[in-house]
Amino acid sequence: MVDRTKTGLNRESSVRRKAQVQSQSNINNMTMNIETKIEINIKMISDMICLMDGRVIVVERHGKVNLLTSNGKLQKQLSIPGKAWSVTQINQDTIAITYPINEKAIKIFNMENETVTKVITLDKGCWGLSFSNNSLAVGLSNDEIRIIDLEGNTLKSILVESKTELCNLVYCNDRVIYSDCNGNAVNCYDGSGKQIWQYTQDLEGPSGLCTDSNGNIIVADHDSNSIIVTSKDGQNSKVLMSEEDGLDYPQFICFKYNESSGFICDFNGTYLAKFNLVLG
């Protein structure tokens, strides 16, 4: 007589092993290279994103919000008052920006009309910001990631432990992934507030991060002068680029919309490097 329970478990284990092997293979076959490196000299940077139309936004640390062309040239500075920190895109014309000092606010900004259309005021300093599923994930101080709707209503509150302010995070598929620079870790939590995994290998100062089309996490690790990829389950990793590839204190990384290329920039805002990611 066949033990169907055992057979089912064996099949499940087999599927899990195959998924892990595919994840590892996907990571191992990845390569990254720098196509061009552009001098920008924007001052110290606190965030960077690629917009849907190919342009780039670079935020000065507690300063101005710079709009760059798809070639990395300064197009203009957006007329948003206050000391900006983090930015995310909501739709083709709309971005959201955090203001952790003094204001403790998120400003919704229409780039076409160049107007602030809404200000969401919070009870803590708001740092990192990411948009997904019509809601915002915002890092509050160093102990909470709050999911809010575009009216500012709280949908979920995820309590975390970080040795650094929650400046860099990605919100997707009901998961929040954030880097803890001082703790030398990248952490993943689900929407219920449960920690799914923590990654610490090879990290010496993880900062900006983004995800590729397969859900793998690409991390800019500035103290090791490297770009590191971890699988979406946090179990496998690979150093994609290092100082030998021309990196100098990489602080932020972002993909172009629906592309496998994007930009890397350093904390001091001296360069913008266009990269290509190849799965092999």
Phi, psi and omega in degrees: 000134183277130175278096186293329177296315180294319179299318179297319178295319179297319180295319179296317179296321179296317178298317180297317179296318179298319179298318179294319179296316179298320179298314180296317180297319179300316178294313184298328183276355181285140170224151179224141177217156178267125180275310178217158178227123187244135174282131179240324177050062182258358187089185182296140188247141177247345177192161178205139174220154169265130179278165181299330183271006176098345177284171186232140172248129177239124182258127175285146182299113184052042184215225189272160178252113186259132176257121181250153175288172179294347177262006176085013179267141180295122178267311176188168173258128183288141186275072178242118181287153175110178183258093186287159177226295185239156184220148173215157179259135180263312174210188186309320186252355191237135174235163174233142185225139177267150177227086188285333183267131178071301188280326185049055189220161170244128178251129175268126189233128175270115185287332181290314180270349183053053178225147172279116184267341179200146174237121177256114181264133182244172185267358178225164174297124183258129187246265182291153185214138178210144183246134176198146174053041177062026177216163182250138169255125183233134177277119181254118182053230179235018186222001181212136168246119185251132175263122182230156173275179186284359172263352180098003180284137181285126177260319179211153174231119182250115180273129183228173174236120180222141177276357181230154171304147185280075188272331187233115180211157176232131180244117178199148178052041180058028174231149175241126177245129181222153178260142176244097188299309181289334179271358181050053183211153168242131186239148178233127178237148173268176185295341179277354181095007180272134176285122181275314177199165173225134180243130182230346185296137175071357186272134180228011180157058182294133182233251182296148179211159177207172179242148175270185185293343179263001180090001175291151184255126178257125187240133171270115183250100193288324183288335177262003181052048185217161171246126185238138175251136173239147178293161185293344175265002177073010187266334185232157182204167177202141173278116183274321178213155181220189182302326180296339180270005177099013179273139177223105181050057177296131185246327183222151178215141178210148177268148167292154184300120179058030178231165177257021174237165181182205185229149173238140172223162182261164183301321183281355177069033181270330183219158172232117183252126176274127181244159171237134178250126181242130180281340176082000000 
